[in-house]
Amino acid sequence: MPDLKDRCIAITGAGRGIGAAIARALAADGARLTIADITGEDARQVADAIRAEGGTAIAVAVDVRDRAAVRRMIDETVKAHGRLDVLFNNAGIAQTKPFLDITEEDWHTVTDVNALGVLIGMQEAIKTFRAQGGGGKIVNTASIAGKQGYEPLAHYSASKFAVVALTQAAARAFGKDGITANAICPGVVATPMWKIIDQGFRDTGLTRTENEAFDMFAAGAVLGRPSAPEDLVGVARFLASSDSDFMTGQSLMVDGGMVFV
Ligand SMILES: NC(=O)c1ccc[n+]([C@@H]2O[C@H](COP(=O)([O-])OP(=O)(O)OC[C@H]3O[C@@H](n4cnc5c(N)ncnc54)[C@H](O)[C@@H]3O)[C@@H](O)[C@H]2O)c1
């Protein structure tokens, strides 16, 4: 079991879904958590639940597109926990649109959160890691859509390819500082995000019934079932701990066997 005791970890998009599951598990391992989300109330509920279970957590409302807010999130983490050891850039949004219908506005809506938000998070965390000394870890949430382009998710896929690229570039840029950057690529995870994607498939006439798109995609996993948020906990624990110290620039597929790269 990796030793995460007192490791200071901030997770964006941790108010629900994959981020919340990772946060609760790492807090149970003894890490000190910052639960960050654009929906402050969701972040507060997750932090309250962690504290009720005997863990350490603060909640911060943050929009990852807003550099000043991201800076505040990191500063509040350092104030509450003493330092920042790991930042999970996990916040993300999905939008389902047929390729020819994607507008400039749609492009910016999706990529501003999923790609620019990750760049800002990485930059602000890396500044703090360098000022502190002793290295640090970036863990980004990419996707199977960071390795394959999907219809009707072209702009979402492009934003996740960007996450993989940012992960590789930062690994090359900051290895000399002892800073690692890796990414997790989930497959089809039962979270509120997939409800939005599933609705989008129905709205565009690609599927008819609820969960049809979810079931269709999940059927591609050789392990024979869709993912639950908890399926991402093991890799998150590994990437947050010293067990992954000699690994950087990697984007790990944790998708039940959907995409082999
Ligand atoms: N669910 C899946 O099947 C799946 C698959 C691959 C990758 N992912 C990625 O995993 C990550 C988490 O997804 P999820 O399924 O848990 O989604 P989710 O919608 O359940 O949770 C995402 C969280 O991010 C928050 N958020 C959205 N925009 C934000 C912003 N601008 N600033 C701060 N917080 C913001 C939301 O409020 C929400 O709490 C995302 O990056 C997503 O793209 C999900």
The ligand as an SDF file (V2000), in Angstrom:
LIG
                    3D

 44 48  0  0  0  0  0  0  0  0999 V2000
  -17.1770    9.8060  -16.9800 N   0  0  0  0  0  0  0  0  0  0  0  0
  -16.4110    9.2840  -17.9280 C   0  0  0  0  0  0  0  0  0  0  0  0
  -16.7750    8.2970  -18.5840 O   0  0  0  0  0  0  0  0  0  0  0  0
  -15.0640    9.8790  -18.2220 C   0  0  0  0  0  0  0  0  0  0  0  0
  -14.2520    9.2050  -19.1450 C   0  0  0  0  0  0  0  0  0  0  0  0
  -12.9920    9.7210  -19.4560 C   0  0  0  0  0  0  0  0  0  0  0  0
  -12.5740   10.8880  -18.8540 C   0  0  0  0  0  0  0  0  0  0  0  0
  -13.3780   11.5190  -17.9630 N   0  0  0  0  0  0  0  0  0  0  0  0
  -12.8690   12.7540  -17.3650 C   0  0  0  0  0  0  0  0  0  0  0  0
  -12.8290   12.5940  -15.9560 O   0  0  0  0  0  0  0  0  0  0  0  0
  -12.9600   13.8680  -15.3260 C   0  0  0  0  0  0  0  0  0  0  0  0
  -14.0550   13.7850  -14.2970 C   0  0  0  0  0  0  0  0  0  0  0  0
  -15.2530   13.4400  -14.9790 O   0  0  0  0  0  0  0  0  0  0  0  0
  -16.5620   12.8660  -14.2490 P   0  0  0  0  0  0  0  0  0  0  0  0
  -17.0700   11.7870  -15.0990 O   0  0  0  0  0  0  0  0  0  0  0  0
  -16.3010   12.6360  -12.8080 O   0  0  0  0  0  0  0  0  0  0  0  0
  -17.5270   14.1350  -14.4940 O   0  0  0  0  0  0  0  0  0  0  0  0
  -18.5910   14.8580  -13.5500 P   0  0  0  0  0  0  0  0  0  0  0  0
  -19.3430   15.7610  -14.4550 O   0  0  0  0  0  0  0  0  0  0  0  0
  -19.3270   13.8780  -12.7450 O   0  0  0  0  0  0  0  0  0  0  0  0
  -17.6410   15.7130  -12.5760 O   0  0  0  0  0  0  0  0  0  0  0  0
  -16.8790   16.7770  -13.0720 C   0  0  0  0  0  0  0  0  0  0  0  0
  -16.7180   17.8210  -11.9900 C   0  0  0  0  0  0  0  0  0  0  0  0
  -15.9630   18.9230  -12.5370 O   0  0  0  0  0  0  0  0  0  0  0  0
  -16.5580   20.1290  -12.1070 C   0  0  0  0  0  0  0  0  0  0  0  0
  -16.2430   21.2190  -13.0310 N   0  0  0  0  0  0  0  0  0  0  0  0
  -16.7420   21.4150  -14.2800 C   0  0  0  0  0  0  0  0  0  0  0  0
  -16.2600   22.5390  -14.8000 N   0  0  0  0  0  0  0  0  0  0  0  0
  -15.4160   23.0700  -13.8730 C   0  0  0  0  0  0  0  0  0  0  0  0
  -14.6220   24.2400  -13.8340 C   0  0  0  0  0  0  0  0  0  0  0  0
  -14.6080   25.1290  -14.8520 N   0  0  0  0  0  0  0  0  0  0  0  0
  -13.8680   24.4820  -12.7370 N   0  0  0  0  0  0  0  0  0  0  0  0
  -13.9000   23.6170  -11.6950 C   0  0  0  0  0  0  0  0  0  0  0  0
  -14.6540   22.5080  -11.6580 N   0  0  0  0  0  0  0  0  0  0  0  0
  -15.4050   22.2360  -12.7470 C   0  0  0  0  0  0  0  0  0  0  0  0
  -18.0520   19.8230  -12.0570 C   0  0  0  0  0  0  0  0  0  0  0  0
  -18.7510   20.7560  -11.2270 O   0  0  0  0  0  0  0  0  0  0  0  0
  -18.0600   18.3970  -11.5260 C   0  0  0  0  0  0  0  0  0  0  0  0
  -18.1450   18.3530  -10.1160 O   0  0  0  0  0  0  0  0  0  0  0  0
  -13.2380   14.8670  -16.4560 C   0  0  0  0  0  0  0  0  0  0  0  0
  -12.0240   15.5060  -16.8210 O   0  0  0  0  0  0  0  0  0  0  0  0
  -13.7170   13.9720  -17.5890 C   0  0  0  0  0  0  0  0  0  0  0  0
  -13.5090   14.5680  -18.8550 O   0  0  0  0  0  0  0  0  0  0  0  0
  -14.6140   11.0410  -17.6270 C   0  0  0  0  0  0  0  0  0  0  0  0
  1  2  1  0
  2  3  2  0
  2  4  1  0
  4  5  1  0
  4 44  2  0
  5  6  2  0
  6  7  1  0
  7  8  2  0
  8  9  1  0
  8 44  1  0
  9 10  1  0
  9 42  1  0
 10 11  1  0
 11 12  1  0
 11 40  1  0
 12 13  1  0
 13 14  1  0
 14 15  2  0
 14 16  1  0
 14 17  1  0
 17 18  1  0
 18 19  2  0
 18 20  1  0
 18 21  1  0
 21 22  1  0
 22 23  1  0
 23 24  1  0
 23 38  1  0
 24 25  1  0
 25 26  1  0
 25 36  1  0
 26 27  1  0
 26 35  1  0
 27 28  2  0
 28 29  1  0
 29 30  1  0
 29 35  2  0
 30 31  1  0
 30 32  2  0
 32 33  1  0
 33 34  2  0
 34 35  1  0
 36 37  1  0
 36 38  1  0
 38 39  1  0
 40 41  1  0
 40 42  1  0
 42 43  1  0
M  CHG  2   8   1  16  -1
M  END
$$$$
